[in-house]
Amino acid sequence: MSNASMPPPLPSPDRADVTARLREAFLAADFTADGLLDLLGAPAYAALARSETVPALRATRGDGALASLVRLFLLQESVPHARVADVLPVDALLESGWLVAGGALGAAGAGGAVGARGTGGGGVGGLRATMDVRPYGGPEGEDWFIVSDLGCAVGGAGGIGSRDEGVVLGVGGASTTLSGITVRTPVASALDIGTGSGIQALHASRHATRVTATDLNPRALHCTRLTLALSGVPDADLRQGSLYEPVADATYDLIVSNPPFVISPGARLTYRDGGMGGDDLCRSLVQEAGARLNEGGYAQFLANWQHVEGEEWTERLRSWVPRDCDAWIVQREVQDVTQYAELWLRDAGDHRTDPAEYAARYDAWLDEFEARRTRGVGFGWITLRKTGAAEPSVTVEEWPHPVEQPLGETVRAFFERQDYLRANDDAALLAAHFTLAAEVVQEQVGLPGAEDPEHVVLRQHRGMRRATKVDTVGAGFAGVCDGSLSAGRILDAIAQLMGEDPVLLRDRTPAQIRLLVEQGFLEPVGR
């Protein structure tokens, strides 16, 4: 028997007048990302991202308009009617379902989260919000608002502990990761698969003429409509269904998805459990993307994948890539199956249940992994670009190190470099002119006092923040690349200085040049 409960009713999506008035009230009270930071201070603001609300509760003990809105829409507190009426159009919000009187939701709302977090103030004269609303700053300073279920506005999937099967999350680390890596060139059409509370559709609205958003969960589509309206953004084409089913034979210039990628023994929670065996949902999402992309279009996904005994994980992922697409797949993290099971058992609040029930669920996860010979689970980013090239470029790598978001421009430049390298043979590279990319530094590594370094490292301070070892020739070559001389002439000069055969040096160096171009250390002039 399922322990899932039904989430509470949602505000009406058809009251544009009420939504507009609510947005105006938020902005007037400075209920924005910047306003929150000013009110709460950096430590309390950061704590919200960890699902810790006590510092914010302490910072909002005053009776100001902003403090009242934070307590009402982010901290799930009951706020006196009179204080709310000073800030919001109470009657309209009660009638349209944004607010309820007193403790009407009680402990049933959002799997008990209201009762757990509430600290009094309910009952006669008190009002509560029916939804969490999180202020969110857009990339150009836009004031947006993300609507999600109670208990889900802060911290994302970091242990919401909800048993509501159709619960809709707000903004979490995965959401911001995907929005950060997405290529933001202007496009005619964009598709957001598994839209949730609508954060990716919201970002896409800035640079796509038409935005389509799908989700298996009708409640998520409802939240997306509220998010877009409350953010002052035109409504998207919202369609219910799984993966590509709702969009039939349509094609797009951009496809993004933060899908329900969790590899679990059952589909308990719609927002995270895909309901397919193992990593089949992510595989299907990637494999079918090629047929849904227009020429030159991008598809960008977050995903989990199995590390299976006796199989190279890189080859597993290569097999997912559509034949007519270039791909860049980055594994950011790997967890063993016990770590992975514990993470998602805590996410569902199973660690707070009866110990025997928790142990049985844990066993079920490990049984599933054992049956599939899975030893670990990888997490990362998958980007495809439709090229139709005879020899597609597929790069699969592990990069667990810090990066600098947003990376959308870095991703776009990576695929442009693949085009360049594919179109230029070694002779063309030697005739080309290059410049050293901005903010690349050279480090010499060796023992203190040694006459010569053990090796030389080129390091990026932007984007992927890569570091790569180079030999003496590579270091010397990169150091003088200012676009004035061709690669071949630079190598001839290096050969003369080092007493090497220039022909042999020209033969063996293009491979190193290709690597430095591919990784973004060198930029072709005039590309």
N, C-alpha and C positions, 0 to 999 in steps of 0.2 A: 504494500500500500504506500502511495506517495505521501510524503510529509509536506508537499508544496501547497501553499495557500494562494488564493487569488489576490493580486495587488488591488489597491483601492481604485475607485473611479478616477478618471482623468478630467482636467478642465476642458471645457468646450473649445474645439479648434475653430469654430465658426463665428466667434465674436471678435472680429478684427478691431472693433471700436474699443473693447475692453483691453485687448492685448496692447493696442497703441497707447492707451492711458497708463497701463502698467509700466510700459517701457519709459514713458515720459516721467513717471514718478521715480523710477529707478535712477534715471539720469539726473533728475533734480536733486536727489538725495546723495549723489555721488556713489551710488551702489554700483561701482565699476571695479575692474581689476586694480587700477591705480588707487582708487578710493579705499579699497580693502587693505591694501598694503600700508597706506598712510594711517588708517585707523588701528589696525592690529599690530603693526610693526613686523619686521622681517621674521623673527623667530616664530611668532604665532601664525603668521601667514604660511611659513614653510611647514609648520606642524599640521596644518589642514591637509596638505598634500600627503601626509602620512596617516590620514584618518584620525588624527588626534585633535579633539575639539576643546579640551579644557583651557589651553592658553587663550583661544578666541573667546570662550565664555567669560573669562576674567577681563578681557579687553573690551567687552561690550556691556559692562555692568552699568554704564551711564544710560541716560534716557533720550539721547539724540536720535534723529531720524535714521541715520545710517546704522547705528547700533541696533535699532529695532528691526530693520530689514535683514541684517546679518543673522540675528537670532531667529527670525521668522523663517527665512528661506534657505539658510545654510546650516543652522545649528538645531533646527527642529524644535525650537522652544515655543511655548505658548506666550503670546505677548498681549497685554491688556488692550481691550477694544479701543479705548480712548487714544492710546499711543499710536495704534495702527491707523486710526481714522485721521490723525494729523498728517499722515504721509501718503496713504493710499485711498483709492475710491472703494471703500469697504463694501458697500451694498452691491456694486457691480461685480466685485470679485467673489463675494459669497454666492451670488446668483449664478455666475458662470463656472463655479467650482474650483477657483484658485485658493480659496480660504474656506475653513469650516470653523464653527463656533466651539470654543472650549476644548475639551479632550475627546471630541467626537471620533477621532481615529483610534485613540487609545493605543494599546499594545499590539493591535492587529496590523496597523500600518507598517508597511515595509518590513515584515517579518519580526516585529517587536522592537524595531530600532527607535521608534518614537518613545515608547515607554522606557527603554533603556537609557536614552540620552536626556529625557526631560528632567528638569530640576524644579518642577513646581510652576505655579503661575497659571495652570489650566483651570477648567471649570468656568463658573459664571464670570462673564466679562472678558474672557480670554479668547484669542483667535490663534489658529494654527494654519500653516500652509499645507496644501495637499501634495505639493511637488517641491523638490529641491530645485533651486535656481542658482547657478554659479556664474558670476560675472567672469568674462573671458576676454582678454585683449587680443584683437586681431593683429595680423602682421603689420598693418599700416596704422595701428592705433585705434582701430574700430572698437566700439563698445558692444560686445556680443554677450548673449546670455544662453547658457546650456541648461535645458530642462531635463531632469531625470527623476527617477523614483526616490522616495524618501530614503535616506541613508546612503545614497549613491552619488551625491554631488562632489564629495571630497574623497581623494584617495583611490579612485578608480576601483579596480578589482582586488585591492589589497585587503581582502578579508572582510567583505561586507556582511558575511554571515546571513544572507537572506535565503529563505526557502521558497521564495516566490519564483515559480517556474519561468514566468515571463518578465521578470524584473529588468528594468532598463537602467544601465549604468550611465554615469556622467563622464567627465574627462579623467582619464588615467594616464599612466606613463606610456602605454601602448598607443593611445590616441594621439598624444603629442609627438611621439616618435614618427608615426606614419605621416602626420601633417608636415613634419619637419623635413622628411626625405622626399616628399612629393615634388615633382617637376612642375613649376608654376608658369609655364609659357601659356599665352592666350590660346584657347581652343574653342571649337564650335560646340563640342559635346563632351560631357563627363558623366561617368557612372560610378556611384558609391554603393558597393555591395555589402549588405549587413550594416546599415547606416547607424543603428543604435539610437543615440540621442541626437545625431545629426551633425557632429563636429566636422566630419570630412566633407559633407555636402555644403556646410557653411563656408569652409575654406574654398571649395571649388567654385562657389558662386562669385568669387572675386575675379576669376579669369576664364570661366566657361560660359558661353552664351546660353546653353541648355544644360541643366543638371537633372539627372535621374537618380533616385535613391531607392534601394530595395531593402526589404528585410522580411524574414520568415515570421517575425513577431509583429502583429498589427499594433500592439502597444508601442513598439519602438517607432513605427511610422507616425503615430499620433504625437509622440514626444518630439520627433524631428520637425513636424509641422509647427509645433509650439516654439521650438528653438529658433526656427527661421523667422517666424512672425515676430517673436519678442526681440530678435536681433535686428529687425528692420530690413530683412533680406527677402526678396521675392520667393514665393513658394516654389519648391521643386516638383518634378514629376515623381510622385511617390507610388511604388508598386509593391504588393505583397507577394512573397514567394521565395524559394530557395535558390541560391547561387544565380545562374543566368536564366533560369526558367521565366521570370517575369518580363524579360526583355526580348524574347523570341529571337528574330534574326537581325536585330539592330546592331550597329557597330558604333564605336566611340573613339574619340581622340585620346581620352584618358580614362583609365579604370583604376579605382583604388578600393582596397578592402582591408579592414581589420576584422577578419572573420572569426567565428567561433572555432578557434584552432586547437583547443585543448584536447589532447589525446586521452580519453577517459573510457571507462568500461560501460558507460551509459549516458544517454542524453538527458541529464537532470535539469540543467539550467540553459535556457535558450541562448543567452548572450555569450556563452563560452564553450558549450559542448556541441560539436557539430552533428552528432548522431550517426556518423559513419565510422567504420572500423579503422583503427590506427590513425595514420595521417592521410587517409583517402580524401577527406574534404579539401585539405590544402592542395593535394596533388590534382584533384579535379579542377579546382579554381585556377591553377596555373596552366594545366594542359589545355583547357578550353578557352583560355584568354586570347590566343592567337586568332581564332575565328571571330572574335568580337572586337578586334582592334582595327582601326583604319591605318593605312600605310603611314609610318612614322609615329604612330601613337604609342603611348606608354601604358603599361599595367604595373601597378606597384602594390605589393602585399606584405603584410606581416604573416609569419607562419611558424608552426612547429613541425619538426620532422623526426622520425625515428632513427636512432643509431642501432642498426640491426647486426647481430652477431654474424661474422663472416661476410659482411658487405661494406664497401667503402661508402660513407655517407655522401661524399662528393658525387660519386657516380649515381647514387639514388636520386639526387637532386638534378643532375644533368638529364636524367631520363624524363623529368617532368617538363622540360623546356620545349615549347612548340617549335617545329622545324623552321618556321619562317620568322623567328624572333632572335635577336641578340638578347643576352641575359647577363645580369650581374647579381649574384647571390652572395650575401654576407651573413655568415654565422656569427652571432654576437655572444652567445652563451650556450653552454651545455650543462645539463643536470643529469645526475644518475637517477634511476627510476624511483628510488626512495625519496630523494629530495623533491622530485617532481610531484609524486603522489601527495606528499605532505603539504606542499605549497597549495594545491588545489583543494585538498580536504579542508585546510584552514580557510580557504576562500569561501567555501560553502558553510563554514561554521561547524563542521563535523567534529572538530576537536572539543567542542563544548557540549557534545551529546553524551549519552551513556557510553562508558569505556568499551563495553562489549560491542556496541553498535559501531563505534569508531574503528575498532580492530577489524570487524567484519568488512567494513568498507575499504579499509587499507588493504586487507587481503585480496579483495576483489580487484583493486588496481594492480597489485603485483601479479595476480593470476593472469590478468590480461596481457601485461608486459611479457610474462614468461611464455605465454602461448604464442606470442609474436616474435620471440627471441630478441626482444628489445632491451638493450643495455643502458641506453641513455636517450635523452630528448634534446634536440637542438632548437634554438630560437633565433630568428633573424629576419632579414629583409630580402625580398625577391623583387627585382625590377626587370621587366621585359620591355623591349622596344621592337615593334613590327618593322622589319626591314626587307624581308623577302630575299636576303642575300644568299648567294649560292653556298657560301661557307659562313654560317652565322658564328658570331663571337660569343662564347659562353665562359664566363669567369665565375668560379665558385671558390670562395676563400673564407678563412676564419680571421676575424678581426675583433677581439674582445676589448680592445683598448679604447680610451676616451676619444670622442669625436666632437666636432663643433657644429651644433645645429644652428640654423637650418642647413640641410645638405642638398636641397633640391637643385641648386645650381651646380653643385659638385657632381650629382648624379647625371645631369644633362651633359656636362662637359666630359664625363667619363665615356658616354656613348658617342659623342662627337669624335673623341680620340680613337675609338674603335674604327669608325668610318675612315679616319685619316690613315691609320696603320694598315687597314685592309686595302686601301687604294694605292699605297706606296711601297714598292719593293726596296731592297737594300740600296740599290743604286740611287733611287729617288731620295732616300733618307740622307745619303751622303751628300747629295746636291742641295738639300734643304737647309734653311737657316732656323735656328732655335734660340729661345730666350729662357733663362731660368725663371721658374714661376715665382710669384710674389711670396715673401715670407718663408723662403726655404733657407735654412742655415746649414753650414757644414760643421761637423764635430769630429775631432780627432781623438781617438780612444787608444790609450796605452798606459804603461806603467809610468809613474812619476819619474822624471829625469831621463827617460829613454830618449835616444836621439831621434828615432822614427816612431810614428804611431803604429799600433798593431793593426788597426783598420780605420777607415774613414766612413762616417755616416752622414747621409743627407737627411734632414728632418724638416717636415712641414709643420707650420704653426697654425694652419687653417684647415678647414674641411675635415678630411679623414685623419689628419695629423700622422701621416705615415712616416716611417723611418726605414731607410734601406742602406745596406752596406754597398760601397763602391770601391773599386780598386784605384790605383794611382791614376790610371788613364781616365777612368770615369769621373773622378774628383776634379782632375785638371780640365777635362772637357766641359763639365757642368759649370765650372768656375768662370770660364771665359765666354760662355754662351750669352751674348748680348744682341744677337740678331745681325751683326755686321758681317760675319764670315760664315761660309757654308760649313757643314759638319766635316766634309772631307778635307777642307783646307785647315781646319782646326786640328784634325788628326795628323795631318802631314807635319804641322808645326810641333805637335807633341812628340811625334816619332823622331824628328830631328833633335829635340832637346834630350830625349831618352836614349838616343842611339839605336832605335829600333828600325826594322824594315817597314816603311810606310805602307807597302802593299799588304803585308801580313796584318798590320794594325787596322787597315781599312776592312779587311776580311772578317776580323774577329770582333769588331766593336759594334756593328749595327744591332746585334742582339741586345747589348746593354743599353743602347739608345732607345730601342723599342720599349724596353722595360721602364725606363725613366719617363718616356712619353706616356705610356699606358697608365702609370701610377701618378701622373700629374706633376712630376718634378720639372719636366721640360715642356715648353709650349712651342709648337711650330709657328713661325712667323707667317702672317697672312692667311692662316687657316680660317 
